[in-house]
């Protein structure tokens, strides 16, 4: 039996697809868009172990047909519209349709076809303002107050997952993801804000100068491969004690200074400076300090152990060297 990964060519999804393929599993990658050459090249060695299906999760008929054709053991649902402010203003409907109604289509099809485990990739964005007001975030005790349309729709879809888990005795589990750093962040057409580390990497590979805000942002970034590893732990566990788990590094990586230095060592034409005299930064302009997510549930229940920032940076640099067209 195979595992379905929705949004499989996106940031989270592609890391999950690679982790599954490397563990010798059969995978169906579902995505609404064309696979760019860089992803096609990465997936080519896996041959018949992987099937790629192009479909829109808003189309209930297409989703039902997919589940009728394949016998999925598990689903890792990563497809989402990650809207920025401009898209929220211009097109709120797409966020609601994809993030909520698309999720419902998948839940219905998975339940009807006897899927063993459904893993929903939620987001720390559901905590909203709590991320900027508390010292540490816990799944059950920290207030959930999403602000962005992305956070609101992810929380609505998450609550739908939890409710149907109860009503249908359906094995659904939700992971609230921290801020990813690492391979496969790209412009997919539904992801509006690039992370600071990806912005710096793209700038370094092009030999450009990054202009950063004066304030060095701190948050619990986590390597994208570790996110995939955590999601596979949730997928494969015999049982899960909870319906919701925080999935992040669990602590503060510190500001991006060390990443800038590592990039400078590798890409000599790259440079950076701090914005002055009202100058607009071109790097890190969407980030704010955030408190860490508590990952005690993932650690105690599944032995989750994310790597250090230095190990993450080393492996990220190795991936960039192997993938020179990662950012176009």
C-alpha positions, 0 to 999 in steps of 0.5 A, spaced: 500 500 500 502 507 498 502 513 502 498 519 499 502 526 500 498 532 498 501 538 496 507 534 495 511 538 490 511 544 496 515 546 501 513 541 507 510 536 502 517 535 498 521 533 504 515 528 506 515 525 499 523 524 499 523 521 506 518 516 504 521 514 498 528 514 501 525 509 506 523 505 500 515 506 500 510 507 495 508 514 494 503 518 490 504 525 490 498 529 489 499 537 487 495 542 483 501 544 479 506 542 474 512 539 477 518 544 475 525 541 472 528 541 479 523 537 482 523 532 476 530 531 477 530 530 484 525 525 483 527 521 477 531 516 481 525 513 484 522 510 478 515 506 479 516 507 487 513 514 485 506 516 482 505 523 480 497 525 480 495 532 478 489 534 481 485 540 485 483 538 492 477 542 491 474 537 486 471 532 490 470 528 484 477 528 483 479 526 490 474 520 490 476 518 484 484 518 486 482 514 493 478 509 489 484 508 484 489 507 489 489 503 496 492 508 501 495 506 507 496 513 510 495 520 508 500 526 509 496 532 508 500 538 506 496 542 501 495 549 503 494 556 500 499 560 505 497 567 503 500 573 504 497 580 506 495 582 499 492 575 497 488 575 503 485 582 501 484 580 494 482 573 494 480 570 501 476 565 497 482 561 495 484 560 502 478 558 505 476 553 499 483 549 499 485 550 506 478 548 509 473 545 504 479 541 500 481 538 507 474 536 508 474 532 501 480 529 503 477 527 510 471 524 507 475 520 502 480 517 506 475 515 511 470 512 506 476 508 503 479 505 510 485 509 510 489 507 517 492 514 519 491 521 516 496 526 518 494 533 517 499 539 517 497 545 521 501 551 523 504 555 529 500 560 526 494 558 529 496 560 536 496 567 532 498 573 537 500 568 543 506 567 539 509 574 541 506 574 548 508 568 551 514 565 553 513 558 551 507 555 547 503 548 549 498 545 545 492 545 550 494 551 555 496 556 550 491 561 547 489 560 540 488 566 537 489 566 529 490 573 526 492 571 519 487 568 514 492 562 513 492 561 521 484 562 521 483 557 516 488 552 518 485 552 525 478 551 522 481 545 518 484 542 524 478 543 529 474 539 523 480 534 523 479 533 531 471 533 531 471 528 525 476 523 529 471 523 535 465 522 531 467 517 526 473 514 530 477 516 525 485 516 526 486 523 524 492 527 528 494 534 527 501 537 527 502 544 528 509 546 525 514 551 527 518 555 522 521 551 517 529 552 514 532 548 509 530 544 502 524 546 497 522 552 499 520 555 492 515 560 489 509 555 488 504 560 486 500 559 493 506 561 498 507 568 498 512 569 504 519 566 503 523 565 510 529 569 512 534 563 511 531 562 504 531 569 502 539 569 504 540 563 501 537 565 494 541 572 495 548 568 496 547 564 490 546 570 486 552 573 489 547 579 491 547 583 497 542 582 502 539 588 506 536 586 513 532 589 518 536 592 524 533 587 529 535 580 529 529 576 529 529 570 534 524 564 533 525 556 534 526 555 526 527 547 525 530 544 519 525 542 514 528 534 514 526 534 521 519 536 520 518 530 515 521 526 520 516 528 525 511 527 520 513 520 519 513 518 526 506 521 527 504 517 520 507 510 523 506 510 530 501 504 532 497 509 536 497 517 538 495 519 545 493 526 542 490 529 537 494 535 536 502 535 537 507 541 536 512 540 531 518 544 531 525 545 534 523 546 541 528 552 543 531 558 540 536 557 534 538 564 535 538 570 530 541 568 523 548 571 524 551 564 523 547 562 517 549 569 514 557 567 516 556 560 513 553 563 506 559 568 506 564 562 507 561 558 501 559 564 496 564 569 496 560 574 492 555 574 497 554 580 502 549 583 507 548 589 511 543 592 516 538 597 513 539 604 515 536 611 514 529 608 513 532 604 507 527 598 506 530 591 507 530 586 502 531 580 507 527 578 513 522 583 512 516 579 514 519 576 520 517 577 528 520 574 534 516 568 536 517 564 542 518 557 542 513 551 541 513 546 547 515 539 543 514 535 549 509 531 547 513 529 540 519 527 544 516 523 550 511 519 546 515 518 539 523 520 541 523 526 536 530 529 536 531 535 531 538 536 529 542 543 532 542 549 527 549 548 526 548 541 523 542 543 519 546 549 516 551 544 514 546 539 511 542 545 507 549 548 504 550 541 502 543 541 499 544 548 495 551 545 492 547 539 489 541 543 487 544 550 484 537 551 481 533 551 487 531 558 487 531 559 479 
